[in-house]
Amino acid sequence: MIDYEFLYAFSKEILNLDNNIRWVGIANKFGVLLNTEHREGLKPFLTEEENEDYASLTVTRQKTRTKFEPKVGKLIYAAGRYEKLNRATIPINDNYFLLVALEVELKNFEEVIMEKVIPLVENKKNSFIAKDDNVTSKQ
């Protein structure tokens, strides 16, 4: 099993990378949220149940994108700009995904993602290999 204390610490670390990061979620390959954190003092836009639904749909969409990776390369992140926030999905590995919501006022969210978030994900990527990942993927 993955270490939930690590997930909590990792989520907090992502959240503290930049004041424009509103919310962080970590989902497994089935779209199940394993941990979420939001910036203190902010009222989240979505309920816990809505975030779970969002994670499930996001991971499903992510899996459809892999079809073209042999031709266009591996996805670094996918982003959406909404009226009230920016969102990004960052694959950690084949089994885990980082979901991030950023302030809408942040015009160049790619800079935060590419220069702050992804380097931390790369640095911690090996911690996302759960002891049972190989067993789970064979079932």
C-alpha positions in Angstrom: 0.0 0.0 0.0 1.1 3.6 -0.6 2.1 5.5 2.5 -0.8 7.9 3.3 1.5 10.0 5.6 3.7 10.6 2.5 0.6 11.6 0.4 -0.5 14.1 3.0 3.0 15.6 3.2 3.4 15.6 -0.5 0.0 17.3 -1.0 0.9 20.0 1.6 4.3 20.5 -0.1 2.6 21.0 -3.5 0.1 23.4 -2.0 2.8 25.5 -0.4 4.9 25.8 -3.6 2.9 28.9 -4.7 0.1 31.1 -3.2 -1.8 30.7 -6.5 -2.4 27.0 -5.9 -5.9 26.6 -4.4 -6.4 22.9 -4.2 -4.4 19.7 -4.6 -5.7 16.1 -5.1 -3.9 12.9 -5.7 -5.9 10.2 -7.5 -5.0 6.6 -8.3 -5.4 4.9 -11.7 -9.0 4.2 -11.0 -9.8 7.9 -10.4 -10.2 7.5 -6.6 -9.0 10.5 -4.6 -6.4 9.3 -2.1 -5.8 12.7 -0.6 -6.9 16.3 -1.0 -5.7 19.6 0.5 -6.9 23.1 -0.1 -5.4 26.5 0.8 -6.5 27.6 4.3 -9.0 30.4 4.3 -10.5 29.6 0.9 -13.9 28.3 0.3 -13.7 25.4 -2.1 -15.8 25.6 -5.3 -16.7 21.9 -5.3 -17.9 19.6 -2.5 -15.9 16.5 -1.6 -18.3 14.4 -3.6 -17.9 16.7 -6.6 -14.2 16.5 -6.3 -14.4 12.7 -6.3 -16.5 12.8 -9.5 -14.0 15.3 -11.1 -11.1 13.0 -10.2 -12.8 9.9 -11.7 -13.7 11.8 -15.0 -10.2 13.4 -15.2 -8.4 10.1 -14.9 -10.7 8.5 -17.5 -9.9 11.4 -19.9 -6.2 11.0 -19.1 -6.3 7.4 -20.1 -7.8 8.3 -23.5 -4.9 10.7 -24.2 -2.3 7.9 -23.9 -3.6 6.4 -27.2 -1.6 9.0 -29.2 1.6 9.1 -27.0 3.6 6.9 -29.4 3.2 9.6 -32.1 3.1 12.8 -30.1 5.2 11.9 -27.0 4.3 11.4 -23.3 1.9 13.9 -21.8 3.6 16.3 -19.4 0.3 17.8 -18.1 -3.2 18.7 -19.3 -4.8 22.0 -18.4 -8.1 23.7 -18.4 -8.9 27.4 -17.9 -12.4 28.0 -16.4 -14.1 31.3 -15.4 -13.3 30.8 -11.7 -10.1 28.7 -11.7 -7.4 27.0 -13.7 -6.9 23.2 -13.5 -4.1 20.9 -14.3 -3.8 17.1 -14.4 -0.2 15.9 -14.1 0.5 12.2 -14.5 2.9 11.1 -11.7 3.3 7.6 -13.2 0.9 5.1 -14.7 -0.8 4.6 -11.4 -1.1 8.1 -9.8 -2.2 11.5 -10.9 -1.8 14.9 -9.4 -4.8 17.3 -9.8 -4.2 21.0 -9.1 -6.5 24.0 -9.1 -4.9 27.4 -9.4 -6.3 30.9 -9.1 -7.9 32.3 -12.2 -6.0 35.5 -11.9 -2.8 33.6 -12.6 -2.3 34.2 -16.3 0.8 32.1 -16.8 0.0 29.0 -14.8 2.3 27.0 -17.0 5.2 28.7 -15.3 4.0 27.5 -11.9 3.4 24.0 -13.2 6.6 23.6 -15.2 9.0 25.4 -12.8 7.6 24.5 -9.4 5.1 21.6 -9.5 6.6 19.2 -12.1 10.2 19.4 -10.6 8.8 18.4 -7.2 6.7 15.6 -8.8 9.8 14.3 -10.6 11.8 14.5 -7.3 9.2 12.5 -5.4 8.1 10.1 -8.2 9.8 7.1 -6.8 7.8 7.4 -3.6 4.6 6.7 -5.6 5.6 3.1 -6.3 3.4 1.2 -3.9 4.5 -2.2 -2.8 1.4 -3.8 -4.3 1.4 -1.9 -7.6 2.7 -4.9 -9.5 0.2 -7.2 -7.8 -2.7 -4.8 -8.4 -1.8 -4.3 -12.1 -1.8 -8.1 -12.7 -5.3 -8.7 -11.3 
